């Protein structure tokens, strides 16, 4: 494994894993940035919902950095970690790594983001997050 990322998996939980497919590309064959953004939002939502044990909605992306491209066939893993829990909001850091060759254990950090979610009740109103 790439030494730059050794050990980070112990700090973050895997939230989503998938393969970048040809249908996720633009006409030039590059993976859409919006596709990656969608995966990050879903991964962060998994982490947030597990912690809040409630429905959550995305309210803000505080930062989003594309570090390396993602290619068709890359195995993408999104890791998440809770950064902050407020009264109704929860902030999740998501790191996305790509495994370029499925036979090797080298991972490349391709994206990282911080996303804020709000816990909501059945009526969509913000609700208190249990401590």
N, CA, C and O atoms as CSV, one atom per row, in Angstrom:
chain,resi,resn,atom,element,x,y,z
A,1,UNK,N,N,0.836,-1.179,0.000
A,1,UNK,CA,C,0.000,0.000,0.000
A,1,UNK,C,C,0.879,1.240,0.000
A,1,UNK,O,O,1.935,1.261,0.634
A,2,UNK,N,N,0.453,2.246,-0.695
A,2,UNK,CA,C,1.162,3.521,-0.742
A,2,UNK,C,C,1.364,4.029,0.677
A,2,UNK,O,O,0.396,4.194,1.418
A,3,UNK,N,N,2.623,4.282,1.067
A,3,UNK,CA,C,2.917,4.638,2.455
A,3,UNK,C,C,2.266,5.941,2.897
A,3,UNK,O,O,2.063,6.151,4.093
A,4,UNK,N,N,1.937,6.816,1.959
A,4,UNK,CA,C,1.278,8.073,2.324
A,4,UNK,C,C,-0.058,7.817,3.007
A,4,UNK,O,O,-0.512,8.645,3.797
A,5,UNK,N,N,-0.696,6.686,2.716
A,5,UNK,CA,C,-2.021,6.413,3.235
A,5,UNK,C,C,-2.051,5.278,4.247
A,5,UNK,O,O,-3.127,4.908,4.718
A,6,UNK,N,N,-0.914,4.724,4.590
A,6,UNK,CA,C,-0.866,3.650,5.556
A,6,UNK,C,C,-1.422,4.139,6.888
A,6,UNK,O,O,-0.993,5.169,7.410
A,7,UNK,N,N,-2.356,3.409,7.419
A,7,UNK,CA,C,-2.892,3.721,8.736
A,7,UNK,C,C,-4.131,4.589,8.731
A,7,UNK,O,O,-4.846,4.612,9.733
A,8,UNK,N,N,-4.424,5.305,7.659
A,8,UNK,CA,C,-5.595,6.177,7.695
A,8,UNK,C,C,-6.881,5.364,7.787
A,8,UNK,O,O,-7.880,5.853,8.314
A,9,UNK,N,N,-6.875,4.132,7.283
A,9,UNK,CA,C,-8.075,3.311,7.344
A,9,UNK,C,C,-8.466,2.987,8.787
A,9,UNK,O,O,-9.631,2.697,9.062
A,10,UNK,N,N,-7.496,3.036,9.710
A,10,UNK,CA,C,-7.811,2.763,11.108
A,10,UNK,C,C,-8.545,3.937,11.741
A,10,UNK,O,O,-9.233,3.766,12.748
A,11,UNK,N,N,-8.406,5.130,11.163
A,11,UNK,CA,C,-9.053,6.324,11.687
A,11,UNK,C,C,-10.407,6.560,11.034
A,11,UNK,O,O,-11.247,7.261,11.598
A,12,UNK,N,N,-10.632,5.990,9.861
A,12,UNK,CA,C,-11.856,6.240,9.104
A,12,UNK,C,C,-12.505,4.921,8.750
A,12,UNK,O,O,-11.827,3.916,8.533
A,13,UNK,N,N,-13.832,4.933,8.696
A,13,UNK,CA,C,-14.522,3.702,8.345
A,13,UNK,C,C,-14.884,3.687,6.862
A,13,UNK,O,O,-15.260,4.719,6.306
A,14,UNK,N,N,-14.774,2.522,6.219
A,14,UNK,CA,C,-15.207,2.455,4.829
A,14,UNK,C,C,-16.721,2.615,4.772
A,14,UNK,O,O,-17.448,1.949,5.510
A,15,UNK,N,N,-17.192,3.490,3.902
A,15,UNK,CA,C,-18.625,3.764,3.818
A,15,UNK,C,C,-19.223,3.368,2.469
A,15,UNK,O,O,-20.427,3.133,2.361
A,16,UNK,N,N,-18.378,3.297,1.444
A,16,UNK,CA,C,-18.883,3.001,0.103
A,16,UNK,C,C,-17.729,2.481,-0.745
A,16,UNK,O,O,-16.604,2.972,-0.656
A,17,UNK,N,N,-18.027,1.480,-1.569
A,17,UNK,CA,C,-17.003,0.919,-2.454
A,17,UNK,C,C,-17.648,0.564,-3.785
A,17,UNK,O,O,-18.681,-0.105,-3.815
A,18,UNK,N,N,-17.049,1.006,-4.886
A,18,UNK,CA,C,-17.618,0.749,-6.190
A,18,UNK,C,C,-16.566,0.897,-7.276
A,18,UNK,O,O,-15.462,1.381,-7.023
A,19,UNK,N,N,-16.911,0.482,-8.474
A,19,UNK,CA,C,-16.003,0.565,-9.616
A,19,UNK,C,C,-16.484,1.679,-10.547
A,19,UNK,O,O,-17.669,1.753,-10.871
A,20,UNK,N,N,-15.562,2.541,-10.976
A,20,UNK,CA,C,-15.876,3.589,-11.950
A,20,UNK,C,C,-16.115,2.926,-13.294
A,20,UNK,O,O,-15.263,2.189,-13.791
A,21,UNK,N,N,-17.270,3.187,-13.878
A,21,UNK,CA,C,-17.697,2.514,-15.098
A,21,UNK,C,C,-17.726,3.475,-16.290
A,21,UNK,O,O,-17.754,4.692,-16.106
A,22,UNK,N,N,-17.719,2.932,-17.503
A,22,UNK,CA,C,-17.787,3.788,-18.695
A,22,UNK,C,C,-19.006,4.721,-18.693
A,22,UNK,O,O,-18.938,5.826,-19.231
A,23,UNK,N,N,-20.102,4.290,-18.100
A,23,UNK,CA,C,-21.311,5.127,-18.066
A,23,UNK,C,C,-21.145,6.354,-17.163
A,23,UNK,O,O,-21.991,7.249,-17.177
A,24,UNK,N,N,-20.062,6.402,-16.377
A,24,UNK,CA,C,-19.791,7.517,-15.466
A,24,UNK,C,C,-18.877,8.566,-16.090
A,24,UNK,O,O,-18.366,9.445,-15.395
A,25,UNK,N,N,-18.673,8.471,-17.408
A,25,UNK,CA,C,-17.720,9.365,-18.078
A,25,UNK,C,C,-18.416,10.407,-18.953
A,25,UNK,O,O,-19.593,10.287,-19.294
A,26,UNK,N,N,-17.643,11.424,-19.296
A,26,UNK,CA,C,-18.089,12.412,-20.276
A,26,UNK,C,C,-17.695,11.918,-21.672
A,26,UNK,O,O,-17.088,10.852,-21.780
A,27,UNK,N,N,-18.017,12.652,-22.741
A,27,UNK,CA,C,-17.679,12.172,-24.101
A,27,UNK,C,C,-16.185,11.975,-24.348
A,27,UNK,O,O,-15.801,11.263,-25.276
A,28,UNK,N,N,-15.332,12.603,-23.521
A,28,UNK,CA,C,-13.885,12.433,-23.681
A,28,UNK,C,C,-13.357,11.204,-22.952
A,28,UNK,O,O,-12.175,10.878,-23.059
A,29,UNK,N,N,-14.232,10.518,-22.207
A,29,UNK,CA,C,-13.817,9.322,-21.484
A,29,UNK,C,C,-13.311,9.572,-20.080
A,29,UNK,O,O,-12.810,8.652,-19.434
A,30,UNK,N,N,-13.433,10.815,-19.587
A,30,UNK,CA,C,-13.010,11.131,-18.217
A,30,UNK,C,C,-14.183,10.937,-17.259
A,30,UNK,O,O,-15.327,11.228,-17.608
A,31,UNK,N,N,-13.902,10.449,-16.062
A,31,UNK,CA,C,-14.954,10.295,-15.059
A,31,UNK,C,C,-15.439,11.685,-14.657
A,31,UNK,O,O,-14.632,12.561,-14.349
A,32,UNK,N,N,-16.735,11.884,-14.660
A,32,UNK,CA,C,-17.334,13.155,-14.268
A,32,UNK,C,C,-17.006,13.484,-12.817
A,32,UNK,O,O,-17.101,12.618,-11.947
A,33,UNK,N,N,-16.621,14.729,-12.550
A,33,UNK,CA,C,-16.426,15.182,-11.179
A,33,UNK,C,C,-17.721,15.089,-10.393
A,33,UNK,O,O,-17.700,14.791,-9.199
A,34,UNK,N,N,-18.842,15.340,-11.045
A,34,UNK,CA,C,-20.145,15.249,-10.381
A,34,UNK,C,C,-20.462,13.845,-9.916
A,34,UNK,O,O,-21.142,13.660,-8.907
A,35,UNK,N,N,-19.966,12.838,-10.654
A,35,UNK,CA,C,-20.175,11.451,-10.226
A,35,UNK,C,C,-19.441,11.203,-8.912
A,35,UNK,O,O,-19.978,10.577,-7.998
A,36,UNK,N,N,-18.224,11.694,-8.830
A,36,UNK,CA,C,-17.448,11.525,-7.595
A,36,UNK,C,C,-18.116,12.295,-6.455
A,36,UNK,O,O,-18.190,11.801,-5.330
A,37,UNK,N,N,-18.602,13.503,-6.746
A,37,UNK,CA,C,-19.281,14.289,-5.714
A,37,UNK,C,C,-20.499,13.537,-5.176
A,37,UNK,O,O,-20.762,13.564,-3.973
A,38,UNK,N,N,-21.223,12.886,-6.035
A,38,UNK,CA,C,-22.384,12.109,-5.616
A,38,UNK,C,C,-21.980,10.955,-4.698
A,38,UNK,O,O,-22.645,10.691,-3.696
A,39,UNK,N,N,-20.889,10.272,-5.042
A,39,UNK,CA,C,-20.417,9.160,-4.209
A,39,UNK,C,C,-19.981,9.662,-2.828
A,39,UNK,O,O,-20.254,9.024,-1.811
A,40,UNK,N,N,-19.301,10.814,-2.807
A,40,UNK,CA,C,-18.861,11.414,-1.536
A,40,UNK,C,C,-20.077,11.740,-0.664
A,40,UNK,O,O,-20.079,11.456,0.534
A,41,UNK,N,N,-21.109,12.336,-1.269
A,41,UNK,CA,C,-22.308,12.688,-0.513
A,41,UNK,C,C,-22.978,11.436,0.049
A,41,UNK,O,O,-23.420,11.434,1.198
A,42,UNK,N,N,-23.054,10.383,-0.745
A,42,UNK,CA,C,-23.660,9.140,-0.272
A,42,UNK,C,C,-22.845,8.513,0.860
A,42,UNK,O,O,-23.410,8.047,1.850
A,43,UNK,N,N,-21.526,8.500,0.714
A,43,UNK,CA,C,-20.661,7.917,1.750
A,43,UNK,C,C,-20.777,8.699,3.051
A,43,UNK,O,O,-20.908,8.111,4.125
A,44,UNK,N,N,-20.730,10.028,2.954
A,44,UNK,CA,C,-20.870,10.855,4.146
A,44,UNK,C,C,-22.218,10.658,4.803
A,44,UNK,O,O,-22.320,10.648,6.030
A,45,UNK,N,N,-23.255,10.501,3.995
A,45,UNK,CA,C,-24.601,10.284,4.528
A,45,UNK,C,C,-24.703,8.958,5.284
A,45,UNK,O,O,-25.401,8.869,6.294
A,46,UNK,N,N,-24.011,7.933,4.797
A,46,UNK,CA,C,-24.004,6.647,5.504
A,46,UNK,C,C,-23.430,6.823,6.913
A,46,UNK,O,O,-24.011,6.353,7.892
A,47,UNK,N,N,-22.293,7.499,7.001
A,47,UNK,CA,C,-21.636,7.724,8.294
A,47,UNK,C,C,-22.527,8.564,9.201
A,47,UNK,O,O,-22.703,8.239,10.375
A,48,UNK,N,N,-23.091,9.645,8.659
A,48,UNK,CA,C,-23.935,10.542,9.455
A,48,UNK,C,C,-25.196,9.835,9.954
A,48,UNK,O,O,-25.561,9.969,11.122
A,49,UNK,N,N,-25.858,9.088,9.081
A,49,UNK,CA,C,-27.094,8.402,9.459
A,49,UNK,C,C,-26.847,7.318,10.496
A,49,UNK,O,O,-27.679,7.097,11.375
A,50,UNK,N,N,-25.703,6.637,10.399
A,50,UNK,CA,C,-25.384,5.619,11.404
A,50,UNK,C,C,-25.215,6.251,12.773
A,50,UNK,O,O,-25.633,5.678,13.779
A,51,UNK,N,N,-24.605,7.425,12.816
A,51,UNK,CA,C,-24.389,8.110,14.098
A,51,UNK,C,C,-25.672,8.702,14.656
A,51,UNK,O,O,-25.951,8.575,15.848
A,52,UNK,N,N,-26.458,9.351,13.794
A,52,UNK,CA,C,-27.666,10.031,14.267
A,52,UNK,C,C,-28.841,9.088,14.451
A,52,UNK,O,O,-29.776,9.399,15.189
A,53,UNK,N,N,-28.806,7.942,13.791
A,53,UNK,CA,C,-29.918,6.990,13.808
A,53,UNK,C,C,-31.210,7.664,13.363
A,53,UNK,O,O,-32.286,7.382,13.890
A,54,UNK,N,N,-31.088,8.558,12.385
A,54,UNK,CA,C,-32.248,9.275,11.870
A,54,UNK,C,C,-32.043,9.586,10.400
A,54,UNK,O,O,-30.981,9.331,9.832
A,55,UNK,N,N,-33.063,10.131,9.811
A,55,UNK,CA,C,-32.963,10.655,8.452
A,55,UNK,C,C,-32.053,11.875,8.503
A,55,UNK,O,O,-32.094,12.646,9.461
A,56,UNK,N,N,-31.243,12.046,7.488
A,56,UNK,CA,C,-30.370,13.222,7.424
A,56,UNK,C,C,-30.479,13.836,6.038
A,56,UNK,O,O,-30.824,13.167,5.064
A,57,UNK,N,N,-30.171,15.143,5.974
A,57,UNK,CA,C,-30.142,15.843,4.695
A,57,UNK,C,C,-28.825,16.596,4.588
A,57,UNK,O,O,-28.286,17.062,5.592
A,58,UNK,N,N,-28.316,16.712,3.384
A,58,UNK,CA,C,-27.087,17.462,3.139
A,58,UNK,C,C,-27.427,18.947,3.141
A,58,UNK,O,O,-28.367,19.374,2.471
A,59,UNK,N,N,-26.655,19.739,3.900
A,59,UNK,CA,C,-26.913,21.181,3.931
A,59,UNK,C,C,-25.745,22.008,3.428
A,59,UNK,O,O,-25.928,23.153,3.013
A,60,UNK,N,N,-24.538,21.438,3.459
A,60,UNK,CA,C,-23.392,22.240,3.047
A,60,UNK,C,C,-22.188,21.346,2.764
A,60,UNK,O,O,-21.963,20.334,3.428
A,61,UNK,N,N,-21.433,21.753,1.767
A,61,UNK,CA,C,-20.119,21.160,1.513
A,61,UNK,C,C,-19.118,22.263,1.820
A,61,UNK,O,O,-19.077,23.279,1.126
A,62,UNK,N,N,-18.309,22.066,2.861
A,62,UNK,CA,C,-17.392,23.140,3.261
A,62,UNK,C,C,-16.105,23.147,2.457
A,62,UNK,O,O,-15.478,24.194,2.294
A,63,UNK,N,N,-15.709,21.989,1.956
A,63,UNK,CA,C,-14.570,21.932,1.039
A,63,UNK,C,C,-14.639,20.652,0.225
A,63,UNK,O,O,-15.173,19.638,0.672
A,64,UNK,N,N,-14.092,20.719,-0.970
A,64,UNK,CA,C,-14.083,19.572,-1.876
A,64,UNK,C,C,-12.855,19.710,-2.752
A,64,UNK,O,O,-12.740,20.665,-3.521
A,65,UNK,N,N,-11.937,18.766,-2.642
A,65,UNK,CA,C,-10.676,18.860,-3.364
A,65,UNK,C,C,-10.490,17.619,-4.235
A,65,UNK,O,O,-10.482,16.489,-3.747
A,66,UNK,N,N,-10.342,17.859,-5.526
A,66,UNK,CA,C,-10.003,16.784,-6.457
A,66,UNK,C,C,-8.481,16.756,-6.565
A,66,UNK,O,O,-7.874,17.702,-7.066
A,67,UNK,N,N,-7.864,15.666,-6.093
A,67,UNK,CA,C,-6.411,15.584,-6.058
A,67,UNK,C,C,-5.838,14.856,-7.270
A,67,UNK,O,O,-4.791,15.240,-7.790
A,68,UNK,N,N,-6.516,13.816,-7.716
A,68,UNK,CA,C,-6.063,12.987,-8.838
A,68,UNK,C,C,-7.284,12.564,-9.639
A,68,UNK,O,O,-8.388,12.505,-9.098
A,69,UNK,N,N,-7.100,12.270,-10.917
A,69,UNK,CA,C,-8.241,11.799,-11.713
A,69,UNK,C,C,-8.648,10.381,-11.322
A,69,UNK,O,O,-7.868,9.618,-10.752
A,70,UNK,N,N,-9.883,10.060,-11.647
A,70,UNK,CA,C,-10.398,8.702,-11.502
A,70,UNK,C,C,-10.618,8.175,-12.910
A,70,UNK,O,O,-11.141,8.878,-13.775
A,71,UNK,N,N,-10.212,6.923,-13.131
A,71,UNK,CA,C,-10.306,6.321,-14.450
A,71,UNK,C,C,-11.314,5.180,-14.454
A,71,UNK,O,O,-11.599,4.576,-13.420
A,72,UNK,N,N,-11.839,4.900,-15.627
A,72,UNK,CA,C,-12.723,3.752,-15.788
A,72,UNK,C,C,-11.984,2.507,-15.300
A,72,UNK,O,O,-10.828,2.277,-15.653
A,73,UNK,N,N,-12.662,1.722,-14.493
A,73,UNK,CA,C,-12.073,0.495,-13.956
A,73,UNK,C,C,-11.440,0.659,-12.588
A,73,UNK,O,O,-11.140,-0.338,-11.933
A,74,UNK,N,N,-11.224,1.901,-12.133
A,74,UNK,CA,C,-10.675,2.102,-10.787
A,74,UNK,C,C,-11.659,1.595,-9.748
A,74,UNK,O,O,-12.864,1.821,-9.859
A,75,UNK,N,N,-11.140,0.907,-8.735
A,75,UNK,CA,C,-11.954,0.512,-7.591
A,75,UNK,C,C,-11.891,1.671,-6.598
A,75,UNK,O,O,-10.823,1.983,-6.071
A,76,UNK,N,N,-13.017,2.297,-6.349
A,76,UNK,CA,C,-13.095,3.484,-5.506
A,76,UNK,C,C,-13.601,3.088,-4.127
A,76,UNK,O,O,-14.603,2.384,-4.008
A,77,UNK,N,N,-12.909,3.541,-3.087
A,77,UNK,CA,C,-13.380,3.352,-1.721
A,77,UNK,C,C,-13.487,4.721,-1.069
A,77,UNK,O,O,-12.540,5.507,-1.074
A,78,UNK,N,N,-14.657,4.987,-0.510
A,78,UNK,CA,C,-14.897,6.237,0.217
A,78,UNK,C,C,-14.868,5.925,1.707
A,78,UNK,O,O,-15.631,5.089,2.191
A,79,UNK,N,N,-13.987,6.601,2.423
A,79,UNK,CA,C,-13.877,6.453,3.867
A,79,UNK,C,C,-14.457,7.681,4.529
A,79,UNK,O,O,-14.308,8.791,4.018
A,80,UNK,N,N,-15.121,7.499,5.665
A,80,UNK,CA,C,-15.712,8.630,6.356
A,80,UNK,C,C,-15.349,8.666,7.826
A,80,UNK,O,O,-15.090,7.639,8.453
A,81,UNK,N,N,-15.338,9.883,8.359
A,81,UNK,CA,C,-15.018,10.092,9.770
A,81,UNK,C,C,-15.816,11.308,10.256
A,81,UNK,O,O,-15.826,12.357,9.612
A,82,UNK,N,N,-16.471,11.150,11.384
A,82,UNK,CA,C,-17.206,12.269,11.963
A,82,UNK,C,C,-16.209,13.263,12.531
A,82,UNK,O,O,-15.343,12.909,13.331
A,83,UNK,N,N,-16.344,14.509,12.108
A,83,UNK,CA,C,-15.463,15.576,12.587
A,83,UNK,C,C,-16.102,16.355,13.730
A,83,UNK,O,O,-15.410,16.799,14.646
A,84,UNK,N,N,-17.432,16.521,13.678
A,84,UNK,CA,C,-18.113,17.347,14.676
A,84,UNK,C,C,-19.585,16.962,14.733
A,84,UNK,O,O,-20.209,16.678,13.711
A,85,UNK,N,N,-20.125,16.959,15.948
A,85,UNK,CA,C,-21.551,16.739,16.136
A,85,UNK,C,C,-22.098,17.946,16.892
A,85,UNK,O,O,-21.640,18.263,17.990
A,86,UNK,N,N,-23.082,18.615,16.293
A,86,UNK,CA,C,-23.728,19.761,16.929
A,86,UNK,C,C,-25.082,19.354,17.475
A,86,UNK,O,O,-25.353,18.171,17.680
A,87,UNK,N,N,-25.935,20.348,17.710
A,87,UNK,CA,C,-27.281,20.062,18.220
A,87,UNK,C,C,-28.129,19.308,17.197
A,87,UNK,O,O,-28.785,18.321,17.529
A,88,UNK,N,N,-28.108,19.786,15.944
A,88,UNK,CA,C,-28.874,19.130,14.887
A,88,UNK,C,C,-28.008,18.750,13.690
A,88,UNK,O,O,-28.452,18.017,12.806
A,89,UNK,N,N,-26.774,19.246,13.662
A,89,UNK,CA,C,-25.909,19.004,12.502
A,89,UNK,C,C,-24.763,18.060,12.836
A,89,UNK,O,O,-24.378,17.886,13.992
A,90,UNK,N,N,-24.240,17.465,11.785
A,90,UNK,CA,C,-23.098,16.565,11.922
A,90,UNK,C,C,-22.184,16.784,10.713
A,90,UNK,O,O,-22.645,16.813,9.572
A,91,UNK,N,N,-20.895,16.935,10.978
A,91,UNK,CA,C,-19.909,17.193,9.929
A,91,UNK,C,C,-19.089,15.929,9.716
A,91,UNK,O,O,-18.568,15.344,10.665
A,92,UNK,N,N,-18.982,15.518,8.456
A,92,UNK,CA,C,-18.274,14.284,8.109
A,92,UNK,C,C,-17.175,14.595,7.101
A,92,UNK,O,O,-17.410,15.263,6.094
A,93,UNK,N,N,-15.982,14.105,7.385
A,93,UNK,CA,C,-14.848,14.173,6.452
A,93,UNK,C,C,-14.867,12.887,5.638
A,93,UNK,O,O,-14.969,11.791,6.190
A,94,UNK,N,N,-14.766,13.035,4.313
A,94,UNK,CA,C,-14.749,11.875,3.423
A,94,UNK,C,C,-13.459,11.909,2.609
A,94,UNK,O,O,-13.112,12.933,2.020
A,95,UNK,N,N,-12.761,10.786,2.584
A,95,UNK,CA,C,-11.562,10.622,1.765
A,95,UNK,C,C,-11.850,9.512,0.759
A,95,UNK,O,O,-12.335,8.439,1.118
A,96,UNK,N,N,-11.546,9.790,-0.497
A,96,UNK,CA,C,-11.776,8.814,-1.558
A,96,UNK,C,C,-10.427,8.347,-2.087
A,96,UNK,O,O,-9.572,9.156,-2.445
A,97,UNK,N,N,-10.251,7.034,-2.131
A,97,UNK,CA,C,-9.025,6.459,-2.685
A,97,UNK,C,C,-9.386,5.565,-3.860
A,97,UNK,O,O,-10.463,4.970,-3.906
A,98,UNK,N,N,-8.466,5.485,-4.800
A,98,UNK,CA,C,-8.650,4.635,-5.976
A,98,UNK,C,C,-7.590,3.556,-5.990
A,98,UNK,O,O,-6.409,3.822,-5.769
A,99,UNK,N,N,-8.015,2.362,-6.244
A,99,UNK,CA,C,-7.103,1.244,-6.473
A,99,UNK,C,C,-7.077,1.058,-7.982
A,99,UNK,O,O,-8.045,0.586,-8.579
A,100,UNK,N,N,-5.959,1.433,-8.589
A,100,UNK,CA,C,-5.869,1.446,-10.050
A,100,UNK,C,C,-5.785,0.045,-10.646
A,100,UNK,O,O,-6.366,-0.215,-11.700
A,101,UNK,N,N,-5.083,-0.839,-9.996
A,101,UNK,CA,C,-4.909,-2.197,-10.483
A,101,UNK,C,C,-5.470,-3.135,-9.426
A,101,UNK,O,O,-4.962,-3.191,-8.306
A,102,UNK,N,N,-6.507,-3.864,-9.776
A,102,UNK,CA,C,-7.172,-4.707,-8.783
A,102,UNK,C,C,-6.285,-5.819,-8.230
A,102,UNK,O,O,-6.651,-6.474,-7.254
A,103,UNK,N,N,-5.124,-6.038,-8.846
A,103,UNK,CA,C,-4.234,-7.086,-8.367
A,103,UNK,C,C,-3.138,-6.560,-7.440
A,103,UNK,O,O,-2.367,-7.337,-6.878
A,104,UNK,N,N,-3.076,-5.257,-7.288
A,104,UNK,CA,C,-2.084,-4.650,-6.411
A,104,UNK,C,C,-2.793,-3.967,-5.254
A,104,UNK,O,O,-4.001,-3.736,-5.310
A,105,UNK,N,N,-2.060,-3.647,-4.225
A,105,UNK,CA,C,-2.644,-3.010,-3.047
A,105,UNK,C,C,-2.263,-1.541,-2.940
A,105,UNK,O,O,-2.293,-0.974,-1.848
A,106,UNK,N,N,-1.906,-0.921,-4.054
A,106,UNK,CA,C,-1.595,0.507,-4.043
A,106,UNK,C,C,-2.873,1.321,-4.158
A,106,UNK,O,O,-3.707,1.075,-5.030
A,107,UNK,N,N,-3.015,2.294,-3.267
A,107,UNK,CA,C,-4.160,3.189,-3.268
A,107,UNK,C,C,-3.670,4.610,-3.491
A,107,UNK,O,O,-2.607,4.996,-3.006
A,108,UNK,N,N,-4.455,5.381,-4.229
A,108,UNK,CA,C,-4.126,6.770,-4.510
A,108,UNK,C,C,-5.281,7.618,-3.988
A,108,UNK,O,O,-6.439,7.377,-4.330
A,109,UNK,N,N,-4.965,8.610,-3.159
A,109,UNK,CA,C,-6.010,9.518,-2.691
A,109,UNK,C,C,-6.412,10.394,-3.872
A,109,UNK,O,O,-5.584,11.107,-4.439
A,110,UNK,N,N,-7.700,10.333,-4.239
A,110,UNK,CA,C,-8.163,11.086,-5.405
A,110,UNK,C,C,-9.020,12.292,-5.028
A,110,UNK,O,O,-9.060,13.279,-5.763
A,111,UNK,N,N,-9.693,12.219,-3.904
A,111,UNK,CA,C,-10.607,13.293,-3.511
A,111,UNK,C,C,-10.725,13.320,-1.998
A,111,UNK,O,O,-10.616,12.290,-1.335
A,112,UNK,N,N,-10.949,14.513,-1.462
A,112,UNK,CA,C,-11.346,14.620,-0.062
A,112,UNK,C,C,-12.327,15.767,0.070
A,112,UNK,O,O,-12.257,16.754,-0.663
A,113,UNK,N,N,-13.242,15.623,1.013
A,113,UNK,CA,C,-14.291,16.620,1.175
A,113,UNK,C,C,-14.783,16.623,2.612
A,113,UNK,O,O,-14.597,15.662,3.359
A,114,UNK,N,N,-15.415,17.728,2.978
A,114,UNK,CA,C,-16.079,17.849,4.271
A,114,UNK,C,C,-17.524,18.252,3.988
A,114,UNK,O,O,-17.790,19.249,3.317
A,115,UNK,N,N,-18.445,17.453,4.516
A,115,UNK,CA,C,-19.862,17.654,4.230
A,115,UNK,C,C,-20.625,17.776,5.550
A,115,UNK,O,O,-20.362,17.043,6.503
A,116,UNK,N,N,-21.570,18.713,5.589
A,116,UNK,CA,C,-22.398,18.927,6.778
A,116,UNK,C,C,-23.815,18.439,6.478
A,116,UNK,O,O,-24.403,18.777,5.450
A,117,UNK,N,N,-24.341,17.642,7.393
A,117,UNK,CA,C,-25.696,17.106,7.295
A,117,UNK,C,C,-26.499,17.590,8.496
A,117,UNK,O,O,-25.931,17.959,9.524
A,118,UNK,N,N,-27.815,17.588,8.362
A,118,UNK,CA,C,-28.703,17.913,9.468
A,118,UNK,C,C,-29.648,16.737,9.667
A,118,UNK,O,O,-30.212,16.203,8.711
A,119,UNK,N,N,-29.810,16.345,10.925
A,119,UNK,CA,C,-30.762,15.297,11.262
A,119,UNK,C,C,-32.163,15.897,11.206
A,119,UNK,O,O,-32.400,16.984,11.733
A,120,UNK,N,N,-33.097,15.181,10.559
A,120,UNK,CA,C,-34.464,15.678,10.442
A,120,UNK,C,C,-35.463,14.600,10.855
A,120,UNK,O,O,-35.191,13.402,10.771
A,121,UNK,N,N,-36.627,15.064,11.304
A,121,UNK,CA,C,-37.695,14.140,11.678
A,121,UNK,C,C,-38.518,13.746,10.458
A,121,UNK,O,O,-38.153,14.071,9.328
A,122,UNK,N,N,-39.639,13.040,10.687
A,122,UNK,CA,C,-40.476,12.561,9.589
A,122,UNK,C,C,-41.055,13.692,8.751
A,122,UNK,O,O,-41.384,13.501,7.580
A,123,UNK,N,N,-41.180,14.881,9.359
A,123,UNK,CA,C,-41.729,16.039,8.654
A,123,UNK,C,C,-40.644,16.889,7.991
A,123,UNK,O,O,-40.941,17.928,7.403
A,124,UNK,N,N,-39.388,16.448,8.084
A,124,UNK,CA,C,-38.289,17.192,7.482
A,124,UNK,C,C,-37.799,18.360,8.313
A,124,UNK,O,O,-37.061,19.210,7.814
A,125,UNK,N,N,-38.197,18.413,9.574
A,125,UNK,CA,C,-37.782,19.482,10.477
A,125,UNK,C,C,-36.507,19.052,11.223
A,125,UNK,O,O,-36.384,17.892,11.618
A,126,UNK,N,N,-35.554,19.991,11.417
A,126,UNK,CA,C,-34.335,19.634,12.160
A,126,UNK,C,C,-34.678,19.059,13.531
A,126,UNK,O,O,-35.590,19.530,14.211
A,127,UNK,N,N,-33.938,18.048,13.912
A,127,UNK,CA,C,-34.164,17.409,15.224
A,127,UNK,C,C,-32.840,17.271,15.977
A,127,UNK,O,O,-31.765,17.211,15.380
A,128,UNK,N,N,-32.950,17.225,17.267
A,128,UNK,CA,C,-31.796,17.095,18.159
A,128,UNK,C,C,-31.087,15.765,17.911
A,128,UNK,O,O,-31.725,14.722,17.766
A,129,UNK,N,N,-29.759,15.825,17.866
A,129,UNK,CA,C,-28.962,14.598,17.746
A,129,UNK,C,C,-28.637,14.129,19.154
A,129,UNK,O,O,-28.139,14.900,19.975
A,130,UNK,N,N,-28.920,12.863,19.429
A,130,UNK,CA,C,-28.619,12.310,20.748
A,130,UNK,C,C,-27.131,12.266,21.006
A,130,UNK,O,O,-26.335,12.024,20.099
A,131,UNK,N,N,-26.766,12.500,22.239
A,131,UNK,CA,C,-25.350,12.491,22.614
A,131,UNK,C,C,-24.838,11.102,22.872
A,131,UNK,O,O,-23.664,10.928,23.197
